[in-house]
Amino acid sequence: MNATPKPSKVVVIGGGIFGVSTAVHLARLGIATVLVSDGPLANGASGRSLAWLNSARKRSDAYHRLRLAGIDRYRTLAARYPDAPWLRFDGGLTWDADDAGNEIAEVFDYECNLGYHAQWLTQENIAGATPGVDASAVTVQGAIFNPGEGWVDLPSLIGILAAEFRLLGGEVVTDAGRAIIDVEGARVRGVSTADGRHWQAESVLLAAGSAVPAIVAEAGQHIADATPVALLVRTKPIRHSLKAVLNTPRVAIRPMPNGGFALDSAWSEEEVGMKPDGSYEVRQSTLDGLLREASKVLEGNPTLEIDDYGVGPKPIPGDGEPVFGELPSIWGYFVAFSHSGATLGLIAGELLADEIATGRRHPLLAEFRPERFSASRP
């Protein structure tokens, strides 16, 4: 639908991984690009993401293929930065609760049938596969170890990509407040921000995290939204041997570059409250409980202390699948709205930049177009 095969000017809205990745890919293609963020870079969901690189468990075939392509791009990046402390591929270990909902055996068969590298482990052989785990915490049904999985520290990656973007001539605008996309007739014309600035553009990418559905609604477009609250706790550094990402019934854990751990869970997010002024309330008992759950699954059950935590919206479309591409009926207006920002960040930026530059729709994004919500519009 893009009327201009190669736009001379693009504005990208959003300082998270989708926005920064797309901006740098556009700059590599020689397109003048402005990156606009409401606050500092990585101040939204990218700054409080567990950032587990994976395509584990069950999902649609199209989503699995896209995630595998995403992991592939991180493999390429890891070859470029082989000693990077912010990008590691040391595997992921997952187990379920000891109840009727335990589906580890079923998931293991599913992953093996897909050719997704998976090893089924009992308590007795976990130590030989991946260090740093209290094997007694693993349920009797066993665990799945996925050796090809990893993690990335998104703020570190965003900083590196933003530095390259600037070197390529890109303009970074931070602390600009909320963006307004100017639409005239059936095409985009530019972007204005709350601080009074304006940029003309032939194409715009909206990658503003949880704000995407509300902003596209201003143009009469609908994207179903199921965004919940996310809580990510970061601990103080300790000496510990854990290398893999752990996904357990009560806590998910991944190492951080400084020697601390990043922690999250479904139950702790559900305990986050909302104050009358719209800010979030996190109880100390929730934070302490998350630390205790993490200690239980780590070898030696170490005492963990909170360094800081982040709380805010976790962008998730209404049907759980990513939303990438040009809005129906508005030329030049592209969106990126998805969970799994870490895994998809590099590949989404690459494919969206190519679509913006050429007007060609990439088949990997065919199942994730925003027009799928048109029929279900309320």
SVG drawing of the C-alpha trace seen along z (x, -y; Angstrom):
<svg xmlns="http://www.w3.org/2000/svg" viewBox="-18 -24 53 63">
<polyline fill="none" stroke="black" stroke-width="0.4" points="0.0,0.0 3.0,-2.3 2.7,-5.0 6.4,-6.0 8.8,-3.0 11.6,-4.7 10.7,-7.6 13.2,-10.4 12.2,-11.0 10.9,-8.7 10.0,-9.4 10.1,-6.5 8.2,-7.0 9.4,-4.9 12.8,-4.5 12.4,-0.8 13.9,2.1 11.4,2.0 11.8,-1.7 15.6,-1.8 16.1,1.4 13.9,0.1 15.6,-3.3 19.1,-1.9 18.0,0.5 16.5,-2.5 19.7,-4.5 21.7,-1.5 19.5,-1.7 20.4,-5.4 17.1,-6.8 17.0,-10.1 15.4,-9.0 14.4,-10.8 13.9,-8.7 11.5,-10.3 11.0,-9.1 8.6,-10.4 11.4,-10.1 14.9,-8.6 15.7,-5.6 14.6,-2.2 12.4,-3.9 9.4,-1.7 8.8,2.0 12.3,2.6 13.7,1.4 11.8,3.9 11.8,7.0 13.1,10.3 14.5,10.4 14.6,14.2 15.5,15.2 13.4,18.2 10.6,19.9 9.8,22.4 6.5,24.2 3.5,23.9 2.6,21.2 1.4,20.7 3.7,22.0 4.0,18.4 5.0,17.0 7.5,19.8 9.2,19.1 9.4,15.4 10.9,16.1 13.5,18.5 14.5,15.8 14.7,13.4 17.1,15.7 19.1,16.2 19.8,12.4 21.0,12.4 23.4,15.3 24.8,13.1 25.1,10.2 26.8,12.5 29.4,13.4 30.1,9.7 30.4,9.2 31.6,12.6 32.6,11.4 29.6,9.2 28.3,9.4 24.9,8.2 24.1,11.0 24.5,14.7 23.4,18.1 23.7,20.4 20.3,22.1 17.0,22.0 15.6,24.4 11.8,24.7 9.6,26.8 6.0,26.8 4.1,27.1 3.4,30.5 -0.3,30.4 -2.8,31.4 -1.7,28.6 1.9,29.9 2.5,30.4 6.3,30.8 6.2,34.2 3.7,32.9 5.7,29.7 8.9,31.8 7.4,34.0 6.0,30.9 9.4,29.1 11.2,32.2 8.7,32.7 9.4,29.1 13.2,29.7 13.5,27.2 16.5,28.3 15.2,29.7 16.5,32.1 14.3,33.7 16.1,33.6 15.3,35.2 16.5,33.8 19.5,36.2 21.0,34.9 20.3,31.2 23.6,30.4 25.4,32.0 23.5,30.0 23.4,26.5 24.9,25.1 23.5,23.0 20.1,24.7 18.8,26.2 17.7,29.5 15.5,30.3 13.1,27.5 12.4,29.2 9.1,31.1 9.0,34.9 7.8,34.6 11.2,33.2 12.3,30.1 13.2,29.1 16.6,27.7 16.8,25.7 20.5,25.3 20.0,22.8 18.2,20.2 19.7,17.1 19.1,13.6 19.9,10.0 20.2,6.8 18.0,4.6 19.1,1.2 22.7,2.1 21.7,3.2 19.6,0.2 22.5,-2.0 24.8,-0.3 22.2,-0.5 21.5,-4.2 25.2,-5.0 25.4,-3.4 22.2,-5.2 23.8,-8.6 27.0,-7.7 24.9,-7.0 23.4,-10.5 20.2,-9.6 18.6,-12.2 17.6,-11.1 15.0,-13.2 14.3,-12.2 12.0,-13.6 9.6,-14.9 6.4,-13.9 3.5,-12.2 3.6,-12.1 0.7,-12.9 0.8,-11.5 -0.5,-13.9 -2.7,-12.2 -4.2,-14.0 -6.7,-12.1 -5.4,-8.6 -1.8,-9.2 0.6,-10.2 2.2,-13.7 4.4,-13.9 4.7,-13.9 4.2,-16.5 5.2,-16.1 3.8,-17.5 6.8,-19.9 5.7,-21.7 8.1,-20.2 7.1,-18.9 8.7,-16.8 7.4,-16.2 7.7,-12.6 6.6,-10.4 6.4,-7.4 6.1,-7.0 6.6,-3.9 4.7,-3.9 6.5,-1.7 5.4,-3.4 4.7,-0.2 1.4,-0.1 0.3,-3.5 0.0,-2.1 -3.7,-1.1 -4.8,-4.5 -2.7,-6.4 -3.9,-4.5 -7.5,-4.9 -7.0,-8.7 -6.7,-7.8 -9.9,-5.7 -7.9,-2.4 -8.4,0.5 -5.8,2.8 -7.1,5.1 -5.3,4.6 -4.6,7.1 -1.8,5.1 -1.2,6.2 1.2,4.7 4.8,6.0 7.0,6.0 10.7,6.7 12.9,6.9 16.7,6.5 18.9,7.9 22.2,6.7 25.2,8.6 26.3,11.8 28.8,14.5 26.8,17.4 27.2,20.0 23.8,19.7 24.1,19.1 20.8,20.2 17.4,18.5 15.1,20.2 11.3,20.4 9.7,22.0 6.2,22.2 6.8,19.3 9.6,17.2 11.5,16.5 15.2,15.6 17.9,14.5 21.5,13.3 22.4,9.7 25.7,8.2 26.6,6.9 26.3,10.2 22.8,9.6 19.6,11.3 16.4,10.1 13.2,11.6 9.6,11.7 6.5,13.8 2.8,13.9 1.7,13.8 3.8,10.8 2.5,8.8 -1.1,9.6 -0.3,8.0 0.6,4.6 -2.0,2.0 -3.0,-1.3 -3.1,-4.5 -5.7,-7.2 -3.2,-9.4 -2.5,-6.6 0.8,-5.5 1.6,-1.9 1.8,-0.5 4.2,2.4 4.0,3.9 7.2,4.8 5.7,8.2 5.5,8.8 9.1,7.9 10.3,10.0 8.2,12.9 9.8,12.8 13.3,12.8 12.3,15.8 11.0,17.7 14.2,17.0 16.4,18.1 14.5,21.5 15.5,22.4 19.1,21.2 21.9,23.5 22.8,22.8 19.6,20.8 21.5,17.5 20.2,14.4 19.1,12.0 18.7,8.2 16.8,5.8 18.8,3.3 15.8,1.7 12.7,2.6 10.6,1.5 6.8,1.5 4.5,0.5 2.6,1.8 3.6,4.9 2.5,4.5 0.4,7.5 -2.1,7.4 -5.6,8.7 -5.0,12.0 -1.5,12.5 0.1,12.4 2.5,9.6 1.2,6.6 3.6,5.4 3.2,3.4 1.2,0.7 -2.2,-0.3 -5.1,0.4 -6.3,-2.8 -3.4,-5.0 -0.4,-5.1 2.9,-5.3 1.6,-4.7 3.4,-1.6 3.0,0.0 5.0,2.3 3.1,3.7 4.0,7.0 5.0,9.0 8.4,10.8 10.1,7.5 13.5,9.0 13.3,12.1 11.7,10.2 13.5,6.9 16.2,7.3 14.2,9.2 11.2,6.9 13.3,3.8 15.0,5.4 11.7,6.4 9.8,3.3 12.7,1.1 12.7,3.1 8.9,2.7 9.0,-1.0 11.9,-1.4 10.6,0.7 6.8,1.1 7.2,4.9 5.4,6.9 7.6,9.6 6.0,13.1 7.3,13.6 4.9,10.8 1.9,12.0 0.0,13.4 0.7,10.3 -0.8,7.5 -2.9,4.9 -5.8,5.3 -6.7,8.6 -8.5,6.5 -10.7,4.7 -13.4,7.4 -13.5,7.5 -13.6,3.8 -16.0,2.9"/>
</svg>
